[in-house]
Amino acid sequence: MPVACLWCRLSPIRFIRLTTLLFFCFGSVAVASPAGVPDGGVLEFDILRNGNAIGHHILQFEPNGKNLEVRVDAQVDYRLGFIPLYRFEHSATEFWHNDRLLTLTATTRDNGDDYNILLRPAGDRLQLSINGDTVSVEPEIVPASLWNIAVVKQRLLLDPADGELMQVQTEDIGPETITVRGRPVAAHHYVMTGDFERDLWYDANGVLVQVRFKGDDGSEIRYGLR
């Protein structure tokens, strides 16, 4: 069901904070929110299994000129009565500059499996660390946090939960009217297949408004905006 070169002596987290601070200091002119960033700066989804709430997925956006910070918090607690069947906890922070991912940090507890993910610049590429093991990746990599409509044009995505690099294909289904918060909304529907299978809907401003996919047990999982 789940929702993947040391330049100095700074720790990775301090290095990321310093790098981000420098970018934000030099890009402090206010502009309109980037595509995908909702009015109010927050997207709150209920995670529904066959229509029943089992968790939440919350994204908070802080645009600042050419820079954007995105904080993600996701939790699933699926139980049969009092018996826990599946637990998932995920938190991540993405820093973007000029619509390109600069750094990503994430921690995940996936039903007993723990992951610590760190993505940061390394020369002209990015260095991806998964529980301390590192690999070099292309600087254009996009995470599968799905808020960024750029995912529909990618053939390779980074799973921010466990660091997996996923091969995908996406079909443009076209415009549809869906129900969001009890009201009809004009949206654009995409179907992603491959290593990561999702139905995605974005509104006219490129804001993510619905996600749907099949759980490992065949159940329907849907992210519905609160």
C-alpha positions in Angstrom: 0.0 0.0 0.0 2.9 2.4 0.5 2.6 5.5 -0.8 12.1 6.7 -2.3 31.3 14.1 -1.7 31.7 16.0 1.6 32.4 19.6 0.5 33.3 20.6 4.0 33.3 19.4 7.6 29.7 20.5 8.1 27.2 17.7 9.0 24.8 16.9 6.1 21.9 18.6 7.8 23.9 21.8 8.7 25.3 21.8 5.1 21.8 21.7 3.7 20.5 24.4 6.0 23.4 26.7 5.2 23.1 26.1 1.4 19.4 26.8 1.6 19.9 29.9 3.6 22.3 31.3 1.0 19.8 30.6 -1.8 17.0 32.2 0.1 19.0 35.3 1.0 19.8 36.0 -2.6 16.3 35.3 -3.9 14.0 37.2 -1.5 12.0 39.2 -4.0 8.3 38.2 -3.7 6.7 36.8 -6.9 3.5 34.9 -7.7 3.4 31.4 -6.3 5.0 28.8 -8.6 2.7 26.3 -10.4 1.5 23.6 -8.1 1.6 25.8 -5.0 -2.0 26.3 -3.6 -3.4 29.5 -2.3 -2.7 29.5 1.4 0.3 27.3 1.0 -1.1 24.1 2.3 -2.5 20.9 0.8 -4.2 18.6 3.3 -5.3 15.2 2.0 -7.2 12.4 3.8 -5.9 9.0 2.8 -8.9 6.8 2.2 -9.0 3.0 1.8 -12.2 1.9 0.1 -13.7 5.1 1.3 -12.6 4.8 5.0 -10.0 7.2 6.4 -6.7 5.6 7.4 -4.3 8.5 7.5 -3.3 11.9 6.1 -0.9 13.4 3.7 -0.1 17.1 4.3 2.2 19.4 2.2 3.2 22.9 3.4 4.7 25.3 0.9 6.9 28.4 1.5 7.8 30.2 -1.7 10.4 32.9 -1.6 11.3 34.4 -5.0 13.0 31.7 -7.1 13.1 29.4 -4.1 10.6 27.0 -2.6 10.6 24.9 0.5 8.1 22.1 0.7 7.5 20.1 3.9 5.7 16.8 3.7 4.0 14.8 6.5 2.3 11.5 5.8 0.9 8.9 8.2 -1.1 5.7 7.8 -2.5 3.6 10.6 -4.6 0.8 9.2 -6.2 -1.5 11.7 -8.6 -4.4 11.8 -10.4 -3.6 15.0 -7.6 -3.1 17.6 -5.1 -5.1 15.5 -2.6 -2.9 13.6 -2.1 -4.2 10.1 -0.1 -1.5 8.5 1.8 1.6 9.9 3.5 4.2 7.8 5.1 7.5 8.9 7.0 9.8 6.6 8.3 13.3 6.8 10.4 15.1 4.2 11.7 18.6 3.3 12.4 19.6 -0.3 14.3 22.7 -1.3 13.8 23.9 -4.9 15.6 26.7 -6.7 14.6 27.9 -10.2 12.1 24.9 -10.4 15.0 22.5 -9.8 15.3 20.2 -6.8 18.3 21.3 -4.7 18.1 19.2 -1.6 15.8 16.6 0.0 15.8 15.1 3.4 13.4 12.4 4.5 12.8 9.9 7.2 10.3 7.0 6.8 9.1 4.2 9.0 7.3 1.7 6.7 5.8 -1.0 8.8 9.0 -1.9 10.5 11.5 -0.8 7.8 13.3 2.5 8.5 14.8 4.8 5.8 16.9 8.0 6.1 17.2 9.8 2.7 19.5 12.6 1.9 19.8 14.2 -1.5 22.2 17.1 -2.0 24.5 18.8 -4.6 27.7 17.1 -5.6 29.5 18.9 -8.4 27.2 19.0 -11.4 25.1 16.1 -10.2 23.2 15.2 -7.0 24.3 12.7 -4.4 21.6 10.4 -3.0 22.2 8.7 0.3 19.9 5.9 1.5 20.7 4.8 5.1 24.3 5.9 4.5 24.8 4.2 1.1 25.3 6.8 -1.7 24.8 6.9 -5.4 25.1 9.8 -7.9 21.9 10.8 -9.8 21.1 13.3 -12.5 20.4 16.9 -11.3 17.0 16.9 -13.1 15.6 14.2 -10.8 12.0 14.9 -9.5 10.7 13.3 -6.4 7.4 11.3 -6.4 5.8 13.6 -3.9 3.4 14.3 -6.7 2.5 18.0 -5.9 4.8 19.1 -8.8 3.0 18.5 -12.2 6.4 18.1 -13.7 6.2 14.4 -12.6 3.9 13.7 -15.6 6.8 14.5 -18.0 9.4 12.3 -16.3 10.6 8.9 -17.1 12.6 8.5 -13.9 11.3 9.5 -10.4 12.8 9.4 -7.0 10.7 7.7 -4.3 11.2 10.1 -1.3 10.1 7.3 1.1 12.8 4.8 0.4 15.1 6.4 -2.1 14.2 4.0 -5.0 14.7 5.3 -8.5 11.5 4.3 -10.4 11.0 4.0 -14.2 7.5 5.4 -15.1 5.4 6.3 -18.1 2.5 8.7 -18.0 -0.6 8.9 -20.2 -2.5 12.2 -20.6 -6.2 11.2 -20.2 -7.4 14.8 -20.6 -9.9 17.1 -18.8 -12.4 15.7 -16.3 -14.7 17.1 -13.7 -14.2 15.6 -10.3 -15.7 16.3 -6.9 -13.4 18.0 -4.5 -14.5 19.1 -1.0 -18.1 18.3 -2.1 -18.0 20.6 -5.2 -17.3 19.9 -8.9 -13.8 20.9 -10.0 -12.4 21.0 -13.5 -9.2 18.9 -13.5 -6.7 17.2 -15.8 -6.3 13.5 -15.4 -3.0 11.6 -15.9 -2.3 7.9 -15.4 1.2 6.9 -14.4 2.4 3.3 -14.8 5.6 1.3 -14.4 7.4 1.1 -11.1 5.0 3.6 -9.6 1.3 3.5 -10.5 -0.9 6.4 -9.8 -4.0 8.2 -11.2 -3.3 11.9 -10.7 -5.6 15.0 -11.1 -4.4 18.6 -11.2 -6.6 21.7 -11.4 -6.2 24.6 -13.9 -3.4 26.1 -11.8 -1.4 22.8 -11.8 -2.3 22.1 -8.1 -2.7 18.5 -7.2 -6.3 17.8 -6.2 -6.7 14.0 -6.1 -4.6 10.8 -6.2 -5.8 7.3 -6.6 -4.1 3.9 -6.8 -4.5 0.2 -5.9 -3.1 -1.0 -2.6 -1.1 -4.2 -2.4 -4.2 -6.1 -1.3 -6.3 -4.7 -4.2 -8.1 -2.1 -2.2 -8.7 1.4 -3.6 -6.5 4.1 -2.0 -7.5 7.7 -2.6 -6.1 11.0 -1.5 -9.0 13.4 -1.0 -8.5 17.1 -0.2 -9.9 18.1 3.1 
